[in-house]
Amino acid sequence: MRKRLGEILLESNLITEKQLHLALLYKKAKKQKLGTTLVRMGFVTDTQVAGALSAKLHLPLIECGKRAIDSKLKSIIPKALAQQEGIFPLEIRNGTLLLAMADPLNYRVLDDISFRTNLRVQPAVSDEYDIHTAIERNY
């Protein structure tokens, strides 16, 4: 069974049921991602969300804001796609693309990137601000 972000944050005792309920209502009205909504409402920080996802999903937590990437990665993941999906390509090793994501539970993005690149995709967790910083520094 695939876990959802809200469940993971509840299990990690970072939010309450009431906070999750309020955030889900606000998210629906504003058409935002749940993580973004929870941060904007002040219930959690980007860092807390990333840490909880990393721990519960057993994925690496990566600070990508100061990383530089080579031109091959820029060509397979264009800036517009990186911005739209909140992703940042880190490296390709043995036919696998290591991809920093604020939402590693977004299987649609994982499948889409795998299809576009013809590579296996291994998600890593990074917070939204860090990904945004990495995109702006590298593209």
C-alpha positions in Angstrom: 0.0 0.0 0.0 1.3 3.4 -0.9 1.4 5.9 1.9 0.3 9.5 1.5 2.1 12.5 2.8 -0.6 13.3 5.4 -0.3 9.8 6.8 3.4 10.0 7.0 3.3 13.3 8.8 0.7 12.1 11.2 2.7 8.9 12.0 5.8 11.1 12.6 3.7 13.3 15.0 4.5 16.4 13.0 0.8 17.3 12.5 -2.5 16.6 14.2 -5.6 15.1 12.5 -7.2 18.6 12.8 -4.3 20.3 11.1 -4.4 17.7 8.3 -8.2 18.2 7.9 -7.8 22.0 7.7 -4.9 21.7 5.3 -6.8 19.3 3.0 -9.7 21.8 2.8 -7.3 24.7 2.1 -5.4 22.6 -0.5 -8.5 21.7 -2.4 -9.7 25.3 -2.5 -6.3 26.7 -3.5 -5.3 23.8 -5.8 -1.9 23.4 -4.1 0.2 20.4 -3.1 -0.4 19.2 0.5 3.2 19.8 1.6 3.1 23.3 0.3 -0.2 24.0 2.1 1.0 22.6 5.4 4.2 24.7 5.2 2.2 27.9 4.3 -0.2 27.3 7.1 2.8 27.1 9.5 2.1 23.5 10.7 5.5 22.2 9.5 8.6 23.4 7.8 10.0 22.2 4.4 12.8 20.6 6.3 10.5 18.6 8.6 8.5 17.4 5.6 11.6 16.3 3.8 13.1 14.6 6.9 9.8 12.7 7.6 9.6 11.5 4.0 13.2 10.4 3.9 12.9 8.5 7.2 9.6 6.8 6.5 10.3 5.9 2.9 14.0 4.9 3.5 15.1 7.4 0.8 18.2 9.5 0.9 17.8 13.1 2.1 19.9 15.3 -0.2 20.7 19.0 0.0 20.8 19.9 -3.7 20.8 23.7 -3.5 24.5 24.1 -3.9 25.1 21.2 -6.4 26.2 21.7 -9.9 25.0 19.4 -12.7 26.5 18.6 -16.1 24.9 19.6 -19.4 23.6 16.1 -20.1 21.3 16.3 -17.1 20.1 19.7 -18.2 19.3 18.3 -21.6 17.2 15.4 -20.4 15.4 17.4 -17.7 14.7 20.9 -19.1 14.3 23.8 -16.7 10.6 24.2 -17.4 9.9 20.5 -16.5 12.1 20.7 -13.4 10.2 23.8 -12.3 6.8 22.4 -13.1 7.3 19.1 -11.3 9.6 20.3 -8.5 12.4 18.0 -9.4 16.2 18.3 -9.8 18.3 15.7 -11.6 21.4 14.8 -9.6 23.3 12.1 -11.5 23.0 9.1 -13.8 24.8 5.9 -12.7 24.4 2.5 -14.2 21.2 3.4 -16.2 19.6 5.0 -13.1 18.7 8.7 -12.8 19.0 10.0 -9.2 16.2 12.6 -8.9 15.7 15.0 -6.0 12.0 15.5 -5.3 10.0 17.3 -2.7 7.3 14.7 -3.2 8.8 11.3 -3.8 5.3 9.9 -3.5 4.3 11.4 -6.8 4.4 8.2 -8.9 3.1 10.0 -12.0 6.2 12.1 -12.1 8.5 9.1 -11.5 6.8 7.2 -14.3 6.8 10.2 -16.7 10.5 10.9 -16.1 11.4 7.3 -16.6 9.4 7.2 -19.8 10.9 10.5 -21.1 14.5 9.5 -20.3 14.4 5.8 -20.8 16.2 5.4 -17.5 15.2 3.9 -14.2 14.5 6.7 -11.7 15.6 6.6 -8.1 13.9 9.3 -6.0 15.8 11.2 -3.3 14.2 13.6 -0.9 14.9 17.4 -0.8 12.8 20.2 0.4 11.0 22.5 -2.1 13.1 25.6 -1.4 16.4 23.6 -1.9 15.1 22.2 -5.3 14.0 25.7 -6.4 17.5 27.1 -5.4 19.2 24.2 -7.3 17.1 24.9 -10.5 17.9 28.6 -10.4 21.6 28.1 -9.9 22.0 25.4 -12.7 19.7 26.4 -15.5 
